[in-house]
Amino acid sequence: MSDPPRADVDGNRARAVARSPFAWYGEREATWSGGNAIRLLRGGDTLFPAMCAAIAAARRDVWLATYIYDEDASGEAVSRALLAAAARGVRVRVVVDGFGCLHSQAALRARFEPAGVGFAVFRPMHGWWSWLQPSHLRRLHQKLCAIDGEHGFVGGINLIDDRHDLHHGWGDAPRLDYAVELRGPVVAPVLHTLRAVWTRAAWGRDWRDRVRAVAKSGRPVQRARGLLQRIGIGSAPANGASGDALAPARLAFLVRDNLRQRRAIEHSYVAAIRQARERIDIVSAYFYPGRAFLRALRAAARRGVQVRLLLQGKPDYRVAQLAAQALYDELLARGVRVFEYMPAFLHAKVARVDDRWATVGSSNIDPLSLLLNLEANVVVDDPGFVAQLAAELERDFAAAREITAPLPLAGWRRWLRRGFVASIARLYLRAAGATGRY
């Protein structure tokens, strides 16, 4: 695989991003940085204690974004940590998705706001008619947390117990999911992304629209000061640990948004797949990739790369499983191995390519994640981390069943299913205002 940008360029770009709280908006591609520490976290049982410990040590600010925030024991533990931080004077900002937290947002607001926790809902749902607005088909799907600009968490894990599903109730086995804990320069763009999505949710528009309004006002200086105070933006704090003191992991933080990085996560995947030489492992809860992604997978398998997909065996949404299964015949015929995870629900969104490249985040490999929702992934160029992830993935594949034969459907039925899935996907994307080929 080709190397990421040179270390000196990495350092200069990372320092530039850290100096300016708005610099992340100008980045179209991955900003690689060295001198980061990264730790793989398997499931909420590992993530939530680590997050609560970091929040308990916060001195200045805590920013958190999530799709689902439940009030079960796991969510309650995080809530207590956030409230305790606010009580000791730490600035705390929480943003949740209006659809993912439809069941809990009122209770969260009633609890957080009187305690001084800034709480915002991204695109709140006011009734069925909200779905008639194309923007409401684009959801906040990121799972991010940044503490003091020094400590970050990125992944696919919602704030809900691993054994609890909002639609299916409680189960015995924890869902399969991953996140990462971060320290170092890579936390700066995580923080900037959190600030941006919080202001968009709090005001219903991006901060730049607000800045234009301030500039046109009669008292721009005074209003600008009030604006910055409300956002909580100033110069990004210096990281408490220097790059030299940390493990030399090279990381990049990628988002999928509707501003600058519209297809950054998809492009990163495709580039890594095209450079693969030995092995590709992809774990995705929802799998219905676009043409470029499928071509890259087929080409990799054709040149002898071992390609394995781990997908849902116990579907939480039947239509999502139908979408993935519509591709099984084509994938199997091209030499791609397909596995379905059986012990519990699969919610993970991770991948590794050879022994150097990996990604962990919130983005599935489907149209909603790659073209519509706000997503966030960390890309890793570090053999030690990739080896650790590979060991975990071997456990996951071992617990799955391999699909070795086409689904028992007649030829015309298979094509009918695939045509139905493609039609539904095109209709949804068109209704959401998505453009371009997929």
N, C-alpha and C positions, 0 to 999 in steps of 0.2 A: 504493500500500500504506500502511496505517496505520503511524504511528511507534511504536517501542518506548517503554517508560515514560520519563518525563522524566529528564534527566541528573542532577538533584539527588537524585531518588529512587534512581536507579541507584547513585550514589556511596554513599549512606547504606547501602543494602542490601549492596553489595559490601564496605564496611568492616565491617559487622556479621558477615558470613560470615567475613571474614579474621580477626576477633578470636577467634571461637569455633571450635575444631576440630570441634565437633559440630553446628554450625549448619546444615550442608548437609542433615542429615536432616529438618529442618523445612520445607524448600522443596518446595512442590507444583508450582510453575510455574517458568518461566525467570527467572533473575536476570540482567538485562541490566547490563553495565558498560561504560563508556567508557575511553579511555586504554589500550587494548590494542594490542600489535603481533601481527600474524598473517602467516604465510608459507605459501603453498601448496606442498606437496611431492608430486611425481608419482612414485610407485613406491618400492620399497625401495632402489633404487640412489641415490635422493636422501635418503630418510628416514634410513637407517642411519648414513651418515657424520655427518649433523647430530646424531643422537641420541648417537653415540659421542663427538663433540666436546663436547656439553653434559655428558655423564657425566664426561668427563675433567676438566672444570672444576668439578665438584661439590665443595662444601666441607662440607656437613652431611649431606644424605640424598638417596637416590635410591629412588623407588618405581616399580615397573613391573608391568603386568598385560597378559596376552596370551592369546589362545585357542590358537594354535600357536606353539611355540618349537622350531625345528629345530636340529640340530647341523651344518648345512652351513656354508659359509664366511661367509654373512651372519649367521647365529646366533652363530657363533664370534667374529666381530668384536664383537658386543654383549656376549657373555660375557666376553671379555678386558677390555672397558672396565669392566664391573661388578666383576670381580675386582680390577682395579687400584684402583678406588675404595675397595673394602672394605679393601684392603691399606694404604691411607693413612689409615684411620680413619673413612671416611664410612659412615654407616649405610645399608645396601642391603637392600631388601625386594623380592622377586619373587613374584608369584602367577600360576599358570597354570591352565588348565582341565584337569580330569581326563580328559576324553574327547579334546579337541584335542591334548593332549600325552601321550596314552597310550603313544606310542612312545618318548618322550624323557624323561619325568619322572624315572625312576630314575637315569639318567645325570646329569641336571641336579642332582638332589639330592645325589648322591655328589660332585659337583664343587663345588657352592656351599656347602653347610653346613660342611664342614671349613675353608673359607676365610672363614667369618664372614658369609656372605650369608644372610639370612633367606629361606627358601624354603617356599612353601605351595602346596598343590594344592586347587583348588576342586572339591568333590564328586568325589573320586577314584572310579574304577571298579574294583571288586574282582571282577568277573565278570559273566556275562550277567544274573545275578539283580539286579544294580544297576538295570537298566532297569525292573524291577518296582516300583521306588520312584518315585512321581510327581515328587519333587523332582529326580531325576536327569535328567529331560527338560528341565530349565531350566538352561542352561549359561552359563558366563562367556564372553561373546563380545566384551567390551571390549578395545580396544587403546590403552592409556594409559601415559604416563610423566610423572613430575614430578620435577624436580631443584631442591632447596633452596627449594621453594615459590615459585620465581621463573620457572622455565622449564618448559614443558609440551609434550607431543605427544599429539595425538588423531587417530584415523583408522580406516581399515579394514584396514591392512597388518599382517599377522602377521609374526613373526620367522622368516622363511623366504625364501630367494632367490626373486626374481620369476620365474625360469624353472623353478622346481622345484615340482611338485605331489606331495603324498604318495601320491595314488592313481594318477596318470598318468605319473609320472616327470619327466624333464627335457625341456624344449622349447627352441626357438631364440628365440622372441619372449617378452618379459616380459609377465606378466599386467597388466591395467589396474587400477590402484588408486591411491588418494589418501590423504594425511594432511595435517595442518597443524601448524606449529610456533608456539607461543604464548608471549607474555610479557605481564605485567600482571595486573590483578585477577582475570581469568578463571581463572588458574592455581589460585587458592585452592580452588574447588569440585572441580577435577580432583584435587588433592592429598587432599581430604577423602574423595572417592569411592574413591581408591586405598587409603587407610588402612582404610576400612570393609570393602572386599572382601577385603583381606589378613587382617583380624582374623576375618572370617567363615570364610575358608578355613583359617586357622591353628588356630582353636578349634572349627570345625564349627558355629558359631552366631554371631549378631550380638553386637557389643560390649555392647549394652544388657542382654542376658541375663547377661553376665558381671558387669556393674555391679550388677545386682540381687543376684547371689550374693555379691558383695563386701559389699554393704550389710547382708546378713543374717549375715555371718560374725562371729566373736568379736573380730576385730582389723581393723575396716574401714579405718582410716587407713593402717596398714602395708600391707595388701593392695591398697589403692587405689594407693599409690605404686608397688608392684610391677607392678600392672596397667598403669598409664600408661607405665612404663618399657618393658614388653614391647611395647605397641602402638607406642611411639615418638611419642606425642602430647604436645604441649605447646602453647603459643601458636604460632599460625602465624607464621613469620618474615615480616618486612616485605619487600615486593618491593624488589629492588635498584634498579630503575628506577621512578621515579614516573610516574603517569599523564600528567603534563604533558610528560615527556620522550619519550613514545612516540607512534606514529602513532595518531590518534584513532579507531580502529576500535571499533565497538560490537558486543559479542559476548555470547552466552549459552551456557552449558554445560548440556546436558540429558542425563539418564540415563533408561533404562527399567529399573526394578527392581521388586521385589515388596513394597516397603514404602510409599513415598509417591508416587513418580512412575511409576505403572504404565503410563500411556499418554501421557506428556508429549511424546515424540518424534512419535508419530502425530498428536497434536493440533496440534503446531507445523506439521507438513506440511500438514494439512488447512486450517488457518487461512491459511497463505500462499497455497495454491492458490485458496482462495475469494476472496482479494483480488487475484489476478493480473489484469493488464490487457492484457499484450502477449505474454508468452512464458513457458513452463514447460519446463524440461529436467530430466528425472529419469534418473539412471543407477543401476541396481540389479542386483546379481548374481542375486538371487532375488526374483521379483515375483509376489505373489498378495495384493493388498490387500483390506481389508475393505470393507463396504458404504459407509461414510461417505467413505472415500478414493476409491472408484470414482465415487460420486455427485459429489464435488467435481471430479474430472477431467472427467467428462462435461459438467458444467455450465460449466466453464471453456472447453472446446472449443466448446460451443454458443453462448457469448457472443462468440466470435471470437478467443479466445486461442490462439496456436500452441502445441500441446502435443506434445512429443516424448519418447519413451521409448527408452532405450538398454539392451538386455538381452543376455543371453548368446547368442552364436551357436555357440560351442564349449562345450557343457555339461560341467561337471565331475560333476554329478549329473543323470541323465536325468529323474528324477521332478520335479525343480525346473523343468526346461525345459518339461515337459508341463503343469505348473501354470500357468506364464506363457502358454503357447500356447493354453490353454483359454479365455483371455480375449481373444485377438487379434480374433476376429470382432466381438465387441461393441465393442471399442475402435476398430477401423477404421471401423465403421459410424457411430460418434459423432464422427468427425473427428480422433481421436488418431492421430498418426503413430508407428509402431513400427519400430525399427531393431534389428538383431542384430549384435553386435560379432564380427568374424571373425578378426582377426590372431592372437589368443591368448585365453586364459581371461580373463573379465571378473570382477573381484572388487570393483569400486568401489561405494561407496554415497554418492553426492553428488547435489545438485540445486541449481538456480538458478531464481528466479522474478523476472521483469522485470530491473531493473538495480540492485536494492537488497538482495535477500534470497538467501542461500545456506546450505547445510548440508553438512558433511563429517563422516563418522563411521563407526561400525561397524554401524549398523542397516540391514538390508535392509527391503524393503517386503513382508513376508510374515508369517504368523502366528508363526513362531518368534521373529523379532526384535521384533515389535510387541506380543506378548502374553506371551512366556515368558522369553527370554534376558535376561541383564544386558547392556545396550547403552549407548553413550555417543556423543553427537554435539555438535558445535559449530555454533551458528546465528550467521550473520554478517549484520549490517546495515552494509554498507560498499560503495559503488559501485566503488572501486578494486579490491578483492578480487574482487567479482562479475565485473568485466570480465576480470580475469586468469583466473578459472575458466571464464568463457564462451569465451575464446580456446582454452583447452585442450580444452573439450568440442567445439568445432567440429572440431578434429583428430580426436577420437574418433568423432564422427558421420560424418565424411568417410571413415573407414576401415571403416564398417559397411555392411551391406546393408539397404535399406528393404523392409519387408514391405508390399506394395501390394495383395495379393489374399488372400482367405480361404484357409486351409489346405485342401488337396485331400481333404477328407473329406465324406462324405454328411451331411446334416443330423442324422440320428439318431445317427451316430457322433460328431459334434461334441458333442451333448448328453450322450451316454454318457460321453465323456472328461471333460467338465466335471463331471458328477455324480460320477464316480469320484474326481476330484481333491478335490471338496468333501467327499466322505465321508471320505477319508483325513485331510484337514485337521481335520474335526470330531472324528474318533476320536482323533487325536494330542492335540488341545487338551483333550479330555475326560479322557484318561489323565493329562495333566499337571496337571489340576485347574484349568484356566483357566475363568473364568466370564465372562458378559456376551456381548453380540452382537459379531460380527466380520463 
